[in-house]
């Protein structure tokens, strides 16, 4: 065993340390040992870049198998390797050469990703070892919400693709309600700074080079309020004037009326414009959370044949259209799972998405229902970053692990890690990195990553922080939610405090004496440590130390403001009430200025006004 064990993300399935080492020097070649060496040009280029930037070595590419063995530094060999499964690789570091073997280019790419991380840790003097590795889930994805106010800049998305692909994530979805520039529907996205067709084409090509499948995503039933608020679409709504749900009254329209043929025609028109920009032949049509189904125009028919049947009939209509376009349809499984008797009626060539975002979500029970009827499905946990300000670290790790464990047990065909933007998308992007990293690890090889040191790998491979401080800062701030003594479902108390009136806060927290002053000091202590972090060569689109520190300082600012507001809501001393109110009033302009400036670094301006309005 090496005296300095490797820190890798994800940890490979099998690592055997061997005697000796290899010292990398100049004047070597990278041999593309393949019948189609041109296919390895991009992945080998990534290795070249790492050698140059990390080790100051300039190694040329060569495709000739006649190259003298002593001149070959790294051999990338494509061929049938019986011991490997799809996407797997073998990485052997020997005293005289480094060998990466795989079935295909993708396996070679993942071997290179592991080798680059070894360079990061050891430099030019590498330990001899033998790694055999392959994934638990062939599809390992991330879904980004770009419809709740925040639409990422293209450079931000590309930087994130580079980060995720280096962790062996191979699918990306952009959750869309109204944020694609549909040419026939300009009023819907006019204030949103949407993704354009050209940007999607660019991003799709960028993803393909890095073995990430960019999957189109367009909600098609519920969550259509951004469309239905406009007069020309409102008559397509199930409940145009609002509807009642168990937790209150929802103002305005939400879902399409599945009985109106024009609803389906609208959806078809969106598919006509969106889908040609993607290479993928998978399509996520959404269809989740149809809260108002049966509470408006479909009430009578739902009473006659049941809401589940009405839902399934509409879903099948979408399925037939998607299939006619030669796509495989994905859909969120939260509605059909409420009608288990109808699951067997689903077509066998769909993919159901079983989602849930708390550590105790019943993934095992629900995935078993899809599995026993032969319906392919993904497990879809989340980063727990939304509705939280700073994340919910322990919940995220529990939720992400639970999904992987249950998915493996019941035969899930994929793992989709979701990152939502509910209620203003107030979390900064680095808050989500902990969830992205853990999801990448658990979905690649759960057994070898079940006790991964998430703080350490986060510092190494997300923040590029040699000191290890940033991983701890992200983790600790992400656990502030636990200090309140109140743990909510898919939510956090301090986030809710910033979104509620003082009267609401009093009733909301009356059962527990929240230690606001203690939490305020705890946040202040955590955030002070970022000044000691030592960043190293972070990918430019992901921001340097100044950007990331400012993002976490904003997170801390919002957490501390929530503490002050909580103190005000529970305070009875008149003089202290005046003092707290003055502090909050004085603080707000500074917070809004910082929030706007931080937002515009990574994100387009559309949606910023709506997000800021929630503070006021």
VOGU-3710 file (C-alpha; in Angstrom, 3 decimals, decimal comma):
1> xxxxxxxxxx> 0,000/0,000/0,000  1,245/3,486/-0,885  2,287/5,668/2,050  0,217/8,483/0,548  -3,132/6,931/-0,520  -4,820/8,499/-3,490  -7,601/11,042/-3,174  -9,843/10,471/-6,191  -13,319/11,505/-7,285  -14,934/9,102/-7,851
11> xxxxxxxxxx> -12,889/6,410/-6,097  -12,257/3,568/-8,570  -13,749/0,146/-8,028  -10,389/-1,651/-7,615  -6,939/-0,172/-6,852  -3,875/-2,373/-6,400  -0,696/-0,568/-5,348  2,531/-2,132/-6,652  6,233/-1,804/-5,969  8,170/1,009/-7,591
21> xxxxxxxxxx> 7,344/4,266/-9,305  7,738/6,103/-12,580  9,244/9,545/-13,074  7,814/11,436/-16,051  10,307/13,315/-18,223  10,358/15,279/-21,482  10,677/13,830/-24,994  7,951/11,211/-24,692  4,940/10,391/-26,850  1,297/9,604/-26,188
31> xxxxxxxxxx> 0,553/6,585/-28,393  -2,988/6,295/-29,750  -3,074/2,509/-30,019  -6,331/2,114/-31,935  -7,559/1,082/-35,379  -9,285/4,496/-35,457  -6,776/6,776/-33,700  -8,543/9,929/-34,910  -11,369/9,108/-32,498  -8,947/9,494/-29,602
41> xxxxxxxxxx> -7,665/12,896/-30,700  -9,813/14,940/-28,310  -9,389/12,734/-25,240  -5,639/12,516/-25,814  -5,593/16,296/-26,159  -7,070/16,558/-22,689  -4,202/14,433/-21,373  -1,729/16,621/-23,272  -3,177/19,747/-21,678  -2,915/18,251/-18,180
51> xxxxxxxxxx> 0,694/17,217/-18,731  1,554/20,699/-19,950  -0,373/22,708/-17,323  0,211/20,494/-14,290  3,641/18,982/-14,977  5,178/21,342/-17,585  5,661/18,415/-19,981  5,066/18,681/-23,728  4,337/15,211/-25,066  3,339/14,791/-28,718
61> xxxxxxxxxx> 0,648/12,469/-30,009  1,579/9,604/-32,291  -0,547/6,847/-33,863  2,140/4,484/-35,149  2,451/1,187/-33,312  6,004/1,062/-34,678  7,018/3,850/-32,292  9,948/2,579/-30,165  8,634/1,426/-26,783  11,191/3,469/-24,855
71> xxxxxxxxxx> 9,771/6,681/-26,370  6,174/5,989/-25,330  5,155/7,662/-22,075  1,436/6,821/-22,201  -0,210/4,164/-24,374  -3,980/4,523/-24,966  -5,149/1,127/-26,204  -8,621/0,454/-27,634  -9,660/-3,170/-27,906  -11,837/-5,942/-26,526
81> xxxxxxxxxx> -10,993/-6,484/-22,866  -13,022/-9,393/-21,514  -12,705/-8,361/-17,871  -14,349/-4,967/-18,382  -17,952/-3,807/-18,533  -19,180/-0,887/-20,693  -17,479/2,468/-19,972  -14,823/0,669/-17,936  -11,069/1,009/-18,175  -7,843/-0,449/-16,872
91> xxxxxxxxxx> -5,118/1,984/-15,792  -1,659/0,543/-15,178  1,197/2,764/-14,013  4,410/0,776/-14,507  8,081/1,704/-14,059  8,534/2,307/-17,788  5,124/3,294/-19,187  1,532/4,237/-18,346  -1,110/2,083/-20,045  -4,838/2,857/-20,298
101> xxxxxxxxxx> -6,989/0,163/-21,903  -10,698/0,232/-22,679  -13,357/-1,049/-25,039  -13,987/2,367/-26,492  -13,082/6,051/-26,496  -15,352/6,768/-23,520  -13,537/4,252/-21,337  -10,195/5,763/-22,357  -11,544/9,208/-21,426  -12,506/8,033/-17,940
111> xxxxxxxxxx> -9,095/6,425/-17,475  -7,497/9,732/-18,426  -9,727/11,574/-15,919  -8,404/9,302/-13,174  -4,804/9,690/-14,352  -5,085/13,493/-14,338  -6,223/13,399/-10,720  -3,170/11,276/-9,897  -0,981/13,917/-11,588  -2,640/16,548/-9,395
121> xxxxxxxxxx> -1,651/14,661/-6,279  1,798/13,243/-7,114  3,244/15,470/-9,811  5,882/13,830/-12,060  6,803/11,009/-9,646  3,909/8,525/-9,739  3,443/5,327/-7,718  3,064/2,078/-9,642  -0,472/0,761/-9,442  -3,181/-1,134/-11,294
131> xxxxxxxxxx> -6,785/0,139/-11,455  -9,819/-1,737/-12,826  -12,910/0,411/-12,925  -16,408/0,623/-14,403  -19,709/2,286/-13,399  -22,725/0,987/-11,505  -25,093/3,148/-13,578  -24,468/3,591/-17,298  -26,374/6,910/-17,245  -25,135/9,334/-14,567
141> xxxxxxxxxx> -26,698/12,726/-14,993  -27,172/16,203/-13,573  -30,266/18,316/-14,164  -30,012/22,096/-13,755  -33,091/24,243/-13,203  -32,966/27,216/-15,582  -36,659/28,135/-15,304  -36,937/29,524/-11,776  -35,399/32,944/-12,501  -31,756/31,901/-13,035
151> xxxxxxxxxx> -30,452/31,082/-16,538  -26,725/30,311/-16,598  -24,365/31,947/-19,071  -22,990/29,626/-21,732  -19,457/29,930/-20,323  -20,773/28,903/-16,904  -22,421/25,836/-18,385  -19,266/24,872/-20,268  -17,173/25,205/-17,121  -19,641/23,013/-15,268
161> xxxxxxxxxx> -19,551/20,443/-18,089  -15,764/20,268/-17,767  -16,030/19,783/-14,015  -18,775/17,141/-14,198  -17,184/15,178/-17,020  -13,925/14,983/-15,051  -15,989/13,251/-12,341  -17,369/10,820/-14,968  -20,880/12,305/-15,147  -22,214/11,592/-18,651
171> xxxxxxxxxx> -25,635/13,249/-18,950  -26,861/16,837/-18,574  -30,389/18,213/-18,672  -31,514/21,846/-18,522  -34,951/21,955/-16,919  -37,122/24,224/-19,067  -40,555/25,709/-18,669  -40,239/28,935/-20,649  -36,503/29,596/-21,046  -35,838/28,473/-24,610
181> xxxxxxxxxx> -36,104/31,196/-27,271  -39,158/29,796/-29,056  -39,482/31,935/-32,160  -43,265/31,529/-32,314  -43,731/32,474/-28,657  -41,449/35,481/-27,940  -43,627/37,118/-25,277  -43,264/34,129/-22,942  -39,470/34,389/-22,656  -39,004/38,095/-23,368
191> xxxxxxxxxx> -37,852/38,894/-19,784  -36,024/35,635/-19,160  -32,723/35,845/-21,130  -33,445/32,385/-22,537  -31,153/29,799/-24,055  -31,048/30,371/-27,801  -30,951/27,701/-30,469  -27,377/28,624/-31,301  -26,328/28,280/-27,659  -27,906/24,827/-27,417
201> xxxxxxxxxx> -26,145/23,723/-30,614  -22,842/24,986/-29,196  -23,391/23,364/-25,803  -24,496/20,080/-27,374  -21,239/19,835/-29,350  -19,197/20,815/-26,281  -20,895/18,077/-24,254  -20,399/15,429/-26,939  -16,643/16,001/-26,985  -16,634/15,241/-23,230
211> xxxxxxxxxx> -18,921/12,180/-23,452  -21,875/13,992/-21,912  -25,285/13,545/-23,493  -27,243/16,824/-23,495  -30,838/15,629/-23,088  -33,693/17,970/-24,107  -36,144/18,808/-21,339  -39,469/20,660/-21,700  -42,288/20,454/-19,199  -45,514/19,619/-21,013
221> xxxxxxxxxx> -48,427/19,430/-18,536  -47,922/20,913/-15,059  -45,603/23,839/-14,305  -46,902/25,743/-17,330  -47,876/28,883/-15,395  -45,187/30,954/-17,150  -47,172/30,319/-20,344  -50,718/30,336/-19,044  -50,520/33,791/-17,450  -50,647/35,315/-20,950
231> xxxxxxxxxx> -54,101/35,951/-22,467  -53,397/33,969/-25,648  -52,656/30,819/-23,611  -54,791/31,265/-20,479  -57,838/29,531/-21,909  -55,721/26,363/-22,215  -55,371/26,234/-18,411  -57,030/23,576/-16,279  -57,843/26,137/-13,562  -57,264/29,649/-14,974
241> xxxxxxxxxx> -58,127/31,520/-11,768  -56,334/29,359/-9,228  -57,057/26,277/-7,159  -56,830/24,841/-3,677  -54,101/22,472/-2,488  -53,584/20,896/0,966  -51,166/23,673/1,985  -53,249/26,613/0,755  -54,478/28,402/-2,342  -52,473/28,631/-5,569
251> xxxxxxxxxx> -53,087/31,878/-7,410  -53,510/31,774/-11,170  -53,145/28,937/-13,694  -50,655/26,087/-13,395  -51,376/23,033/-15,593  -52,652/22,597/-19,118  -56,185/21,312/-19,608  -55,550/17,786/-20,952  -58,985/17,658/-22,600  -58,415/20,668/-24,855
261> xxxxxxxxxx> -56,811/19,628/-28,185  -55,122/23,018/-28,337  -53,069/22,129/-25,242  -51,485/19,253/-27,088  -51,031/21,370/-30,208  -49,094/23,934/-28,142  -46,852/21,214/-26,751  -46,232/19,830/-30,243  -45,241/23,269/-31,483  -42,662/23,521/-28,679
271> xxxxxxxxxx> -41,192/20,150/-29,583  -40,983/21,227/-33,245  -38,732/24,148/-32,310  -36,703/22,677/-29,437  -35,746/19,139/-30,400  -33,729/19,710/-33,623  -31,018/21,459/-31,581  -30,052/18,260/-29,705  -28,158/15,140/-30,729  -29,675/13,000/-27,969
281> xxxxxxxxxx> -32,558/10,657/-28,786  -33,919/10,839/-25,221  -36,443/13,533/-24,327  -37,719/14,504/-20,851  -41,317/15,749/-21,207  -41,781/16,489/-17,490  -45,483/16,071/-16,598  -44,899/16,282/-12,821  -46,919/17,896/-10,026  -50,222/18,344/-11,849
291> xxxxxxxxxx> -51,747/19,629/-8,605  -54,809/21,171/-10,270  -55,821/18,211/-12,418  -59,501/17,521/-11,761  -59,997/20,843/-9,981  -61,033/22,826/-13,043  -62,122/21,991/-16,554  -61,411/18,263/-16,239  -63,285/17,878/-12,941  -66,279/16,062/-14,376
301> xxxxxxxxxx> -64,331/13,547/-16,442  -61,912/12,948/-13,556  -64,873/12,134/-11,319  -66,178/9,700/-13,935  -63,030/7,765/-14,861  -60,485/8,915/-12,271  -57,648/11,441/-12,289  -55,080/8,732/-12,878  -56,794/7,622/-16,075  -57,098/11,191/-17,374
311> xxxxxxxxxx> -53,411/11,756/-16,599  -52,334/8,527/-18,288  -54,424/9,210/-21,402  -52,708/12,581/-21,855  -49,278/11,092/-21,120  -49,833/8,415/-23,751  -50,787/11,057/-26,288  -47,454/12,781/-25,643  -45,700/9,428/-25,819  -47,127/8,672/-29,267
321> xxxxxxxxxx> -45,947/12,038/-30,554  -42,475/11,659/-29,043  -42,152/8,117/-30,384  -43,178/9,276/-33,867  -40,193/11,655/-33,727  -37,963/8,632/-32,879  -37,216/9,708/-29,313  -37,380/7,755/-26,061  -39,704/9,591/-23,662  -38,682/10,352/-20,082
331> xxxxxxxxxx> -41,280/11,619/-17,611  -41,412/12,368/-13,879  -43,055/9,451/-12,080  -44,662/11,249/-9,118  -48,214/11,214/-10,508  -48,384/7,703/-11,954  -46,869/6,254/-8,763  -50,048/7,431/-6,968  -52,013/5,101/-9,250  -49,999/1,852/-9,113
341> xxxxxxxxxx> -52,756/-0,084/-10,859  -52,050/1,976/-14,003  -48,259/1,485/-14,065  -48,537/-1,779/-16,048  -50,316/0,167/-18,806  -47,260/2,335/-19,453  -45,392/1,566/-22,679  -42,268/-0,496/-22,021  -40,038/1,884/-23,964  -40,493/4,922/-21,687
351> xxxxxxxxxx> -38,200/5,924/-18,823  -39,888/6,851/-15,543  -38,054/9,300/-13,278  -38,526/8,475/-9,595  -37,656/11,617/-7,657  -37,445/12,600/-4,003  -35,223/15,014/-2,123  -35,112/14,043/1,542  -32,773/11,484/3,046  -35,666/9,205/4,004
361> xxxxxxxxxx> -37,476/9,337/0,663  -38,967/5,859/-0,071  -36,833/5,145/-3,136  -36,736/1,415/-2,366  -40,517/1,034/-2,219  -41,247/3,164/-5,264  -38,530/1,853/-7,544  -39,717/-1,661/-6,779  -43,139/-0,762/-8,212  -41,594/0,271/-11,528
371> xxxxxxxxxx> -39,191/-2,668/-11,538  -41,818/-5,358/-11,017  -43,781/-4,137/-14,044  -40,727/-3,936/-16,282  -40,774/-0,145/-16,723  -37,241/1,292/-17,119  -36,558/4,005/-14,564  -33,977/6,419/-13,198  -33,544/7,381/-9,550  -33,545/11,166/-9,180
381> xxxxxxxxxx> -32,242/12,590/-5,887  -31,015/16,168/-5,496  -28,286/18,429/-4,218  -30,558/19,880/-1,470  -29,172/23,318/-2,382  -32,492/25,019/-3,206  -34,797/26,457/-0,510  -31,775/26,470/1,793  -29,374/29,376/1,056  -26,333/27,262/2,012
391> xxxxxxxxxx> -27,472/23,729/1,197  -28,383/20,872/3,527  -25,183/18,817/3,545  -26,188/15,811/5,648  -29,583/15,540/4,002  -27,992/15,746/0,540  -25,524/12,957/1,303  -28,278/10,756/2,739  -30,642/11,419/-0,153  -27,996/10,845/-2,830
401> xxxxxxxxxx> -26,788/7,624/-1,196  -30,320/6,309/-0,652  -31,117/6,823/-4,338  -28,011/4,968/-5,499  -28,534/2,071/-3,093  -32,210/1,609/-3,999  -31,548/2,128/-7,696  -28,899/-0,583/-7,714  -31,089/-2,976/-5,748  -34,051/-2,599/-8,122
411> xxxxxxxxxx> -32,290/-2,266/-11,464  -32,459/1,463/-12,259  -31,085/2,239/-15,714  -29,865/5,687/-14,675  -29,192/8,198/-11,902  -30,190/11,856/-12,375  -28,970/14,305/-9,732  -31,255/17,350/-9,712  -30,500/20,940/-8,743  -33,626/23,091/-8,510
421> xxxxxxxxxx> -34,193/26,836/-8,149  -37,503/27,079/-6,286  -38,544/30,446/-4,844  -36,013/32,717/-6,485  -32,992/30,421/-6,977  -31,179/32,115/-4,096  -28,322/29,613/-3,733  -25,062/30,421/-5,505  -23,699/27,750/-7,839  -20,807/26,527/-5,610
431> xxxxxxxxxx> -23,363/25,613/-2,928  -24,462/22,810/-5,276  -20,971/21,414/-5,871  -21,064/19,208/-2,765  -24,186/17,480/-4,076  -22,766/17,187/-7,595  -19,568/15,582/-6,248  -21,339/13,120/-3,951  -23,822/12,174/-6,683  -20,984/11,566/-9,139
441> xxxxxxxxxx> -19,211/9,328/-6,618  -22,237/7,294/-5,529  -23,539/6,782/-9,065  -20,174/5,608/-10,410  -19,341/2,911/-7,841  -21,337/2,979/-4,614  -19,399/0,323/-2,742  -16,003/1,982/-3,187  -17,383/5,488/-2,560  -19,762/4,828/0,331
451> xxxxxxxxxx> -17,481/6,524/2,860  -15,771/9,021/0,553  -14,318/12,070/2,333  -16,581/14,572/0,607  -14,909/17,618/2,188  -11,474/16,541/0,984  -12,435/15,667/-2,600  -14,528/18,827/-2,837  -11,525/20,942/-1,898  -9,294/19,042/-4,344
461> xxxxxxxxxx> -11,490/18,742/-7,421  -14,158/21,452/-7,178  -12,460/24,379/-5,452  -8,868/23,374/-6,290  -7,988/24,472/-2,767  -4,704/22,968/-1,556  -5,451/23,889/2,048  -8,627/21,790/2,206  -10,515/24,683/3,770  -13,174/25,301/1,119
471> xxxxxxxxxx> -14,588/21,789/1,253  -15,056/22,178/4,987  -16,586/25,644/4,594  -19,094/24,339/2,045  -19,956/21,342/4,214  -20,258/23,296/7,470  -22,327/26,136/6,033  -24,480/23,472/4,439  -25,210/22,024/7,871  -26,277/25,296/9,477
481> xxxxxxxxxx> -29,871/24,216/8,778  -29,512/21,644/11,569  -28,562/24,262/14,161  -32,078/25,719/14,125  -33,545/22,621/15,777  -36,229/22,435/13,091  -35,742/20,217/10,059  -38,241/20,725/7,246  -39,085/18,591/4,242  -37,289/19,902/1,145
491> xxxxxxxxxx> -36,692/23,221/2,897  -34,710/25,044/5,591  -35,877/27,368/8,375  -33,508/30,276/7,695  -34,516/30,303/4,035  -38,192/30,425/5,026  -37,535/33,263/7,456  -36,196/35,450/4,644  -39,272/34,686/2,540  -41,939/35,261/5,231
501> xxxxxxxxxx> -43,481/38,138/7,131  -42,681/38,642/10,827  -46,103/37,316/11,829  -45,602/34,189/9,751  -42,193/33,656/11,339  -43,667/33,812/14,851  -46,208/31,103/14,147  -43,750/29,124/12,068  -41,134/28,822/14,833  -43,278/28,997/17,966
511> xxxxxxxxxx> -42,705/25,336/18,899  -38,898/25,672/19,081  -36,669/28,373/20,559  -34,306/28,884/17,633  -30,832/29,992/18,875  -30,449/32,799/16,348  -27,556/34,582/18,076  -25,560/31,364/18,365  -26,188/30,535/14,693  -25,159/34,070/13,676
521> xxxxxxxxxx> -21,799/33,625/15,448  -21,366/30,126/14,008  -21,864/31,408/10,455  -19,449/34,258/11,078  -16,812/31,841/12,375  -17,139/29,502/9,388  -16,952/32,227/6,760  -13,877/33,887/8,263  -11,797/30,808/7,467  -12,100/31,251/3,690
531> xxxxxxxxxx> -9,382/33,911/3,772  -6,882/31,094/4,452  -7,894/28,977/1,424  -5,220/28,415/-1,228  -6,774/28,114/-4,674  -4,801/26,556/-7,524  -5,575/26,751/-11,260  -9,371/26,682/-11,025  -10,979/26,416/-14,456  -11,580/30,047/-15,530
541> xxxxxxxxxx> -15,337/29,732/-16,217  -15,808/28,390/-12,691  -14,290/31,490/-11,133  -11,165/32,158/-9,103  -10,753/32,736/-5,386  -12,276/36,215/-5,482  -15,479/35,041/-7,178  -15,973/31,955/-5,018  -15,199/33,736/-1,767  -17,644/36,462/-2,685
551> xxxxxxxxxx> -20,321/33,874/-3,429  -19,881/32,236/-0,031  -19,731/35,613/1,689  -23,103/36,367/0,108  -24,431/33,054/1,434  -23,189/33,959/4,912  -24,694/37,422/4,598  -28,125/35,967/3,830  -27,883/33,446/6,669  -26,959/36,181/9,143
561> xxxxxxxxxx> -29,755/38,422/7,875  -32,177/35,546/8,452  -30,899/35,288/12,024  -31,497/39,003/12,597  -34,982/38,755/11,149  -35,707/35,731/13,347  -34,504/37,673/16,397  -36,804/40,555/15,449  -39,804/38,253/15,075  -39,271/36,765/18,539
571> xxxxxxxxxx> -38,113/39,920/20,361  -40,419/41,622/22,903  -38,141/44,375/24,217  -39,157/47,618/22,405  -35,661/49,115/22,321  -34,170/45,902/20,919  -36,949/45,750/18,341  -36,031/49,233/17,135  -32,330/48,349/17,011  -32,908/45,131/15,050
581> xxxxxxxxxx> -35,234/46,844/12,591  -32,678/49,587/11,980  -29,962/46,997/11,348  -32,154/45,164/8,862  -33,193/48,361/7,075  -29,595/49,542/6,809  -28,427/46,109/5,623  -30,934/45,556/2,805  -29,480/47,911/0,140  -26,013/46,418/0,638
591> xxxxxxxxxx> -27,377/42,866/0,402  -29,312/43,610/-2,782  -26,270/45,259/-4,381  -24,061/42,265/-3,556  -26,735/39,823/-4,676  -27,064/41,525/-8,053  -23,315/41,729/-8,639  -22,755/38,079/-7,712  -25,701/36,957/-9,850  -24,347/38,641/-12,980
601> xxxxxxxxxx> -20,959/36,892/-12,798  -22,328/33,471/-13,760  -25,890/34,137/-14,894  -27,828/36,048/-17,503  -29,736/39,148/-16,325  -33,232/37,819/-17,081  -35,021/36,707/-13,925  -32,873/38,829/-11,610  -35,647/41,358/-10,973  -38,086/38,589/-10,010
611> xxxxxx> -35,520/36,937/-7,734  -34,617/40,174/-5,942  -38,281/41,082/-5,497  -38,639/38,213/-3,028  -36,282/39,994/-0,595  -38,531/43,020/-0,504
//
